[in-house]
Amino acid sequence: MNSFFYDLFLLVEYHNIERLGDIMLLLGNDRFVTQDYKTHGYGEDYKGEHLSDIRIRGTAKVIKVVNKYIAYEDTIDYNKFLKNKNEWRDETYFNCVSITGKNVRYHQSELGGNQIELESYDNNKKRYLKIYNMAEVFVSVGDIIDSNTVIGKQGNTGLVLSKKQESDETYGSHIHFEVLDENYNNIDPREYATFIKELKYIEQTNVSDARKKQIKIIADKINIKQSPTNESANIGYVNESEVYDINGVVEDETKTWYNIKTNTGIIGFISNDKGTNQILVIEEGHDIEGLIKEVDEQRELKLIYTCEKDGVYAVRLQKGDNLYLDM
């Protein structure tokens, strides 16, 4: 394949993976680069058949999913967004008008439409993969996916820019793809967007162990710091639902810092702001799953009655039992 066609086309037959080498990470029909990393600055855009399958080569863990937008109907034209964003801005939200005239409220962190974030490793180096503008996402947070997993479909949700007519059902259909290193810095995604590099997921969380004092991550993501200060360098991240042994604790005026070691060998500190529930502490001898279930229930259910004494009601309750209304 000459350099022109290498840059222009990312070929796509999954069963030819070993023979071709230049196969698209985002598999489906033939896709070509519409904006490369050098021009884009932090990712690449690939154009292909609307609603074609998206896969990766290797294994990865799903750590974020946004899957709430309607393909085409909710699309916001990028040029119109740039022209109107100051008028549309409402703090961290934008009250936008889609290409069909529909009022769409977007958060600034979700302007990529339906999207997914994956965590994996390249030769033991942490990599984060982000795929935006999908028509639909088929996987959930916590899933471990492989080369056979259809992650979703190429689409046109979020901000798009196209030379097609807005009435065309495939208006703006494309995939935006980013790769970030262990410190969350963007790197050139091209070798990941072809099957030159294979990804392998390594579980970084420790194993739940009632014999140890542990923590479970409640927040979506928390920085791992080299030392217990805000100014310290980021050396990685922990994600929601991961569990870690507590190897030491440092307190300051506003934060509690926990020293941890991940299964991938990272040793550092993660913090919980005092008065918040970003991290759940599990004492020795406690059932971590039972405690997490209790916390989750209190988040999702509304307390409407606390029994003050034993008795027979519509249901049997004991002193201290809580009755919740499913919201």
Number of C-alpha atoms within 10 A of each C-alpha: 9 6 7 8 11 14 14 14 20 25 24 21 13 18 8 12 17 10 8 16 13 21 26 30 27 32 27 22 20 18 23 19 19 17 15 18 18 10 9 11 12 17 22 22 20 23 21 22 16 21 20 20 17 23 20 24 26 19 20 26 21 20 20 20 19 18 19 14 21 17 23 24 16 24 31 27 20 16 13 16 18 10 10 15 16 10 11 17 16 14 8 9 16 20 16 23 19 20 18 13 12 13 13 16 17 20 14 13 9 15 20 23 29 27 27 26 19 23 25 24 20 16 11 13 13 21 24 22 21 18 25 26 30 33 27 23 19 13 18 17 15 17 12 18 21 18 18 12 16 19 24 23 25 32 30 33 31 28 21 25 16 14 7 12 10 15 10 9 14 19 23 27 26 31 29 21 24 23 25 19 16 17 16 15 11 18 15 17 19 22 15 22 23 24 23 16 17 18 23 21 20 18 17 18 18 18 13 19 17 14 11 15 17 24 22 24 21 19 15 12 16 20 18 25 22 19 18 22 15 12 9 12 15 19 17 21 18 20 20 18 18 19 26 27 22 18 14 10 14 14 13 11 7 11 18 17 22 23 21 23 18 19 14 14 10 15 17 22 28 25 23 19 14 13 8 9 13 17 21 20 17 24 14 13 11 15 14 20 12 10 13 15 11 10 14 12 13 11 9 12 13 13 13 9 11 14 15 12 11 12 12 9 8 6 7 10 17 13 11 11 14 13 15 15 10 9 6
